[in-house]
Amino acid sequence: QTGNGNIADIAQKTQAAGTGNGTNNALTNQVGKNNQVTLKQTMAVPLAVGNNNSLISQFGGSNVVNATQSVGQQATAGNNNLVSVQVGVGNSLTVAQATGANVTNTSFTAQYGSHNSATVSQK
C-alpha cells in the first residue's frame, strides 16, 4: 500500500475442524503516513501444528502496527515468527505472541527515526 491513511487488516486462522495443521504467512508493506496494520494469526487450538510467520514494513510517519500471534497448547504446536521494520517519525508497534510448551516466540523489531515506540509481549 502506498499513500496516506491506508488500513491493512490481516486475519489468518488454520482450519478448526480436523487436525488444524498448516502455516499462516503474511507480508505487508506500507509507504506513507498515518497507515495502520492489524495482524491476527491463530492456529486452530488446542491441537494445531504449524507456524505463524509475518513480515511487516512501514516507511513514513505516524504509522501503527498491532500484531497478535498464537498457536496451540501442546508441546509441538508451532512457532510465532514476526519481523517488523518501521522508518520515520512517531511510529508505534504492539506485538503479542502466545505459544504452548516447548515452542518459540521470535520477534525482531527495527525502528529508525525519532519518537517511535515498541511494546512486545511474549508468553
C-alpha positions as CSV (number, residue, x, y, z in Angstrom):
1,Q,0.0,0.0,0.0
2,T,1.3,3.4,-0.9
3,G,-0.2,6.7,0.3
4,N,-1.7,8.1,3.5
5,G,-4.3,6.6,5.8
6,N,-4.2,3.1,4.5
7,I,-5.5,0.2,6.6
8,A,-4.5,-3.4,6.3
9,D,-6.5,-5.9,8.4
10,I,-5.0,-9.4,8.2
11,A,-6.7,-12.3,9.9
12,Q,-5.4,-15.8,9.3
13,K,-6.6,-19.0,11.1
14,T,-5.9,-22.6,10.3
15,Q,-8.9,-24.9,9.8
16,A,-10.7,-25.5,13.1
17,A,-12.1,-28.9,12.0
18,G,-9.8,-31.9,11.8
19,T,-6.2,-31.5,12.7
20,G,-6.0,-27.8,12.1
21,N,-2.4,-28.3,10.8
22,G,-1.0,-25.6,8.5
23,T,1.0,-22.4,8.3
24,N,-0.1,-18.8,8.3
25,N,2.2,-16.5,6.2
26,A,1.7,-12.7,5.8
27,L,3.8,-10.0,4.1
28,T,2.7,-6.4,4.5
29,N,4.4,-3.2,3.2
30,Q,3.1,0.3,3.6
31,V,4.7,3.6,2.4
32,G,3.2,6.9,3.5
33,K,1.9,8.3,6.8
34,N,-1.0,7.5,9.1
35,N,-1.1,3.9,7.9
36,Q,-2.2,1.0,10.1
37,V,-1.6,-2.7,10.1
38,T,-3.7,-5.1,12.3
39,L,-2.5,-8.6,12.1
40,K,-4.0,-11.6,13.8
41,Q,-2.6,-15.1,13.1
42,T,-4.1,-18.1,15.0
43,M,-3.7,-21.8,14.9
44,A,-6.8,-23.8,15.5
45,V,-6.4,-24.7,19.2
46,P,-5.7,-26.7,21.1
47,L,-4.4,-29.4,18.6
48,A,-3.0,-27.3,15.7
49,V,0.5,-27.8,14.4
50,G,2.2,-25.1,12.2
51,N,3.8,-21.7,12.3
52,N,2.7,-18.1,12.2
53,N,5.1,-16.1,10.0
54,S,4.8,-12.4,9.3
55,L,6.9,-9.6,7.9
56,I,5.6,-6.0,8.2
57,S,7.4,-2.9,6.9
58,Q,6.2,0.7,7.1
59,F,8.0,3.8,5.8
60,G,6.7,7.2,6.8
61,G,5.4,8.9,9.9
62,S,2.7,8.1,12.5
63,N,2.2,4.6,11.3
64,V,0.8,1.9,13.6
65,V,1.2,-1.9,13.9
66,N,-0.9,-4.1,16.2
67,A,0.1,-7.8,15.8
68,T,-1.2,-10.9,17.6
69,Q,0.1,-14.4,17.0
70,S,-1.0,-17.6,18.9
71,V,-0.5,-21.3,18.4
72,G,-1.9,-24.5,20.1
73,Q,-1.1,-25.5,23.6
74,Q,0.7,-28.9,23.1
75,A,4.5,-29.1,23.0
76,T,4.7,-29.5,19.2
77,A,2.2,-26.8,18.3
78,G,4.3,-24.5,16.2
79,N,6.2,-21.2,16.4
80,N,5.4,-17.5,16.1
81,N,7.8,-15.5,13.9
82,L,7.4,-11.8,13.3
83,V,9.8,-9.3,11.7
84,S,8.8,-5.6,11.8
85,V,10.6,-2.6,10.3
86,Q,9.4,1.0,10.7
87,V,11.2,4.0,9.3
88,G,10.1,7.6,10.1
89,V,8.8,9.7,13.0
90,G,6.1,8.9,15.5
91,N,5.5,5.2,14.6
92,S,4.2,2.7,17.1
93,L,4.3,-1.1,17.3
94,T,2.5,-3.5,19.6
95,V,3.2,-7.3,19.4
96,A,1.6,-10.0,21.5
97,Q,2.8,-13.6,21.0
98,A,1.5,-16.7,22.8
99,T,2.5,-20.4,22.5
100,G,2.2,-23.7,24.3
101,A,5.1,-25.6,25.9
102,N,8.4,-26.1,24.2
103,V,7.6,-23.8,21.2
104,T,9.1,-20.4,20.4
105,N,8.1,-16.8,20.0
106,T,10.5,-14.9,17.9
107,S,10.1,-11.1,17.3
108,F,12.6,-8.8,15.6
109,T,11.7,-5.1,15.6
110,A,13.7,-2.3,14.0
111,Q,12.7,1.3,14.2
112,Y,14.6,4.1,12.5
113,G,13.8,7.8,13.2
114,S,12.5,9.6,16.3
115,H,9.6,9.4,18.7
116,N,8.9,5.8,17.8
117,S,7.6,3.2,20.4
118,A,7.5,-0.6,20.5
119,T,5.9,-3.0,23.0
120,V,6.4,-6.7,22.7
121,S,4.7,-9.3,25.0
122,Q,5.7,-13.0,24.7
123,K,4.2,-15.8,26.8
